[in-house]
């Protein structure tokens, strides 16, 4: 995320509006920096494990776990692709349907086609940062069940790339 400030527009505001706008910029910058720190902690934990990541960043491993979890929780989820099965709803699916005028199955398959290409280009570990069960309690109750569905937790920038590509591809706004 790049933070760009247009001071010429800012200077056209009243003093009270400039003051409030400057405060909003501070909040935006803090949020961007916090998100970046969360990603750094997450990626180091994935690469080196929490104890080594904690040593590298000189923070506790408990803090590494907190930051990494916060990063994962803020990333978009995509339902896995199991042809012939019902599709669990997710935000990117809804957005693609709305923007592109596609039906649920068509939108889901188009998302996965682009996701597979991104994985082929950049590697699965870069694109999909986690896989979590859609229904974890069901899996706990039936540990030998082979019918398991997962959420693919993808980095936000990849979900945005998919949405942009499908919007262009299907000629929607």
C-alpha positions as CSV (number, residue, x, y, z in Angstrom):
1,X,0.0,0.0,0.0
2,X,1.4,3.4,-1.0
3,X,0.4,6.4,0.9
4,X,0.3,9.5,-1.3
5,X,-0.6,12.9,0.0
6,X,-1.9,15.6,-2.3
7,X,-1.1,18.7,-0.3
8,X,-2.6,21.1,-2.9
9,X,-6.0,19.6,-2.4
10,X,-5.4,19.5,1.4
11,X,-4.6,23.2,1.4
12,X,-7.9,24.0,-0.2
13,X,-9.8,22.8,2.8
14,X,-10.8,25.0,5.8
15,X,-8.3,24.9,8.8
16,X,-10.7,22.5,10.7
17,X,-11.0,20.2,7.7
18,X,-7.2,20.2,7.1
19,X,-6.7,19.4,10.8
20,X,-9.2,16.5,10.6
21,X,-7.7,15.3,7.3
22,X,-4.2,15.3,8.7
23,X,-5.4,13.2,11.6
24,X,-7.0,10.7,9.2
25,X,-3.7,10.5,7.3
26,X,-1.9,9.6,10.6
27,X,-4.5,6.9,11.2
28,X,-4.1,5.5,7.7
29,X,-0.3,5.5,7.9
30,X,-0.4,3.7,11.3
31,X,-2.8,1.1,9.9
32,X,-0.6,0.5,6.8
33,X,2.5,0.2,9.0
34,X,0.8,-2.2,11.4
35,X,-0.4,-4.4,8.5
36,X,3.1,-4.5,7.1
37,X,4.5,-5.6,10.4
38,X,1.9,-8.3,10.7
39,X,2.9,-9.6,7.2
40,X,6.6,-9.5,8.1
41,X,5.9,-11.5,11.3
42,X,3.7,-14.0,9.4
43,X,6.1,-14.6,6.6
44,X,9.1,-15.0,9.0
45,X,7.1,-17.5,11.1
46,X,6.2,-19.5,7.9
47,X,9.8,-19.5,6.8
48,X,11.7,-20.0,10.0
49,X,9.2,-21.0,12.7
50,X,8.0,-18.8,15.6
51,X,11.1,-19.1,17.9
52,X,13.5,-18.1,15.2
53,X,11.2,-15.4,13.8
54,X,11.0,-14.0,17.4
55,X,14.8,-14.0,17.6
56,X,15.2,-12.2,14.3
57,X,12.6,-9.5,15.2
58,X,13.7,-9.4,18.8
59,X,10.1,-9.9,20.1
60,X,8.4,-12.8,21.9
61,X,7.2,-15.8,20.1
62,X,3.8,-15.1,21.6
63,X,3.8,-11.8,19.8
64,X,4.9,-13.5,16.6
65,X,1.8,-15.8,16.9
66,X,-0.5,-12.8,17.5
67,X,0.8,-10.8,14.6
68,X,0.8,-13.8,12.2
69,X,-2.8,-14.7,13.2
70,X,-3.9,-11.1,12.8
71,X,-2.4,-11.1,9.3
72,X,-4.0,-14.4,8.3
73,X,-7.4,-13.3,9.7
74,X,-7.3,-10.1,7.5
75,X,-6.7,-12.0,4.3
76,X,-9.5,-13.1,1.9
77,X,-10.8,-16.7,1.9
78,X,-11.7,-18.7,-1.2
79,X,-13.7,-21.9,-1.0
80,X,-11.7,-24.8,-2.4
81,X,-12.6,-26.1,-5.8
82,X,-14.3,-29.5,-5.7
83,X,-16.3,-29.8,-9.0
84,X,-19.8,-31.0,-8.6
85,X,-20.1,-29.9,-5.0
86,X,-22.0,-27.0,-3.6
87,X,-20.1,-23.8,-3.3
88,X,-19.7,-22.1,0.1
89,X,-20.2,-18.4,-0.3
90,X,-17.2,-16.0,0.1
91,X,-16.7,-12.3,-0.4
92,X,-14.6,-12.5,-3.6
93,X,-17.3,-14.8,-5.2
94,X,-20.0,-12.2,-4.3
95,X,-17.9,-9.4,-5.7
96,X,-17.2,-11.2,-9.0
97,X,-20.9,-12.1,-9.4
98,X,-21.9,-8.5,-8.8
99,X,-19.3,-6.9,-11.0
100,X,-19.2,-9.4,-13.8
101,X,-22.8,-10.6,-14.0
102,X,-21.7,-14.3,-13.7
103,X,-23.6,-17.1,-12.0
104,X,-22.2,-18.7,-8.9
105,X,-20.6,-21.7,-10.4
106,X,-19.2,-19.7,-13.4
107,X,-17.7,-17.1,-11.1
108,X,-16.2,-19.7,-8.7
109,X,-14.6,-21.6,-11.6
110,X,-13.3,-18.3,-13.1
111,X,-11.8,-17.4,-9.8
112,X,-10.1,-20.8,-9.5
113,X,-8.8,-20.6,-13.1
114,X,-7.0,-17.3,-12.3
115,X,-5.9,-18.6,-8.9
116,X,-4.3,-21.6,-10.5
117,X,-2.4,-19.4,-12.9
118,X,-1.2,-17.2,-10.1
119,X,0.0,-20.3,-8.2
120,X,1.8,-21.6,-11.3
121,X,3.5,-18.2,-11.7
122,X,4.4,-17.3,-8.1
123,X,4.2,-20.6,-6.2
124,X,1.5,-21.9,-3.9
125,X,3.3,-20.8,-0.7
126,X,3.4,-17.2,-1.9
127,X,-0.3,-17.1,-3.0
128,X,-2.1,-19.4,-0.5
129,X,-0.8,-18.7,3.0
130,X,-3.1,-21.2,4.8
131,X,-5.7,-23.9,4.4
132,X,-8.3,-24.2,7.1
133,X,-11.3,-26.5,7.3
134,X,-14.6,-24.9,6.4
135,X,-16.3,-27.0,9.1
136,X,-13.6,-27.7,11.7
137,X,-16.0,-29.2,14.3
138,X,-17.3,-31.7,11.8
139,X,-13.7,-32.7,11.0
140,X,-12.9,-33.2,14.7
141,X,-16.0,-35.4,15.1
142,X,-15.2,-37.4,12.0
143,X,-11.4,-37.6,11.7
144,X,-11.5,-40.3,9.1
145,X,-14.0,-38.6,6.8
146,X,-12.4,-38.2,3.3
147,X,-14.9,-35.5,2.3
148,X,-13.2,-32.4,3.7
149,X,-13.7,-28.9,2.4
150,X,-11.2,-26.1,3.0
151,X,-10.9,-22.4,2.9
152,X,-7.9,-21.2,1.0
153,X,-6.5,-18.1,2.7
154,X,-4.9,-16.0,-0.1
155,X,-2.9,-12.8,0.1
156,X,-5.1,-9.8,-0.4
157,X,-3.1,-8.6,-3.4
158,X,-3.8,-11.9,-5.3
159,X,-7.5,-11.7,-4.6
160,X,-7.5,-8.1,-5.9
161,X,-5.6,-9.3,-9.0
162,X,-8.2,-11.9,-9.7
163,X,-11.0,-9.5,-9.3
164,X,-9.4,-6.9,-11.6
165,X,-8.6,-9.6,-14.2
166,X,-12.2,-10.9,-14.2
167,X,-13.6,-7.4,-14.3
168,X,-11.6,-6.6,-17.4
169,X,-12.2,-10.1,-18.9
170,X,-16.0,-9.8,-18.6
171,X,-16.2,-6.1,-19.5
172,X,-17.9,-5.0,-16.3
173,X,-17.4,-1.6,-14.6
